[in-house]
Amino acid sequence: MSGQVLIIEDDTRIANWVKVYFERAGYSAQVAHDGETGLDLARDLAPDLVILDLMLPRLDGVELCRILRQESEVPIIMLTAREAHADRIMGLDTGADDYIVKPFDPGEVIARAQAVLRRVKGKVQQVLTRGNITLNETTQNVTVDGEPVVLSQAQVALLSTLMRHPNQVLSRDQLISLTFNDEFDGLDRAIDSHIARLRRQISRNGRQPIQTVYGAGYRFVAEEE
């Protein structure tokens, strides 16, 4: 694989270390050491992937992730030194597609990056429509009532899985297997976080197609137009 990777990390040693590994893997990589510079570079470069540290000067990673997710669908992998599950969930809830806890093996970052990019580039062109929701799996564009909705790559992938299995109850394990080919290394609560944000984005006028089936999982039920 190849592509443009933007690494936003204030620790110069870690940033350069990760950059070297991406370049060895065939990617072009750029580095920013603070959030504001990272945001400017993301807007200028339109990278294929962003590696984003949670703790950054000038503009922290959580806020930067929110801004990037509002402006684009670029895949985001968040790096964090924090071990608390709440911090990981917070990162995912702002739109990150995956997270890695420091200290980490750079090979793990590359593997996670390749898994995310495969999900983006490996789609066969397909347009799904269920009720008032349309999803183009090639462009990753989602519309609700004809209006565009910006989602992370992970949330688009989850929506695709749910839309492909209408009226079927899918457990968390099934969602992980069907959506991420078992390459998801998060917690059950991480899936819940992605689903919660997805539900907020696609709800219209009290219509919510993603139903929680307590003790079992989630089910997609759309009102046909």
Secondary structure, DSSP 8 states (H G I E B T S, - for coil): ---EEEEE-S-HHHHHHHHHHHHHTT-EEEEESSHHHHHHHHHHH--SEEEEESS-SSS-HHHHHHHHHHH----EEEEES---HHHHHHHHHTT-SEEEESS--HHHHHHHHHHHHHHHHT----EEEETTEEEETTTTEEEETTEEE---HHHHHHHHHHHHSBT--B-HHHHHHHHHTT---S-HHHHHHHHHHHHHHH-BTTB--EEEETTTEEEE-----
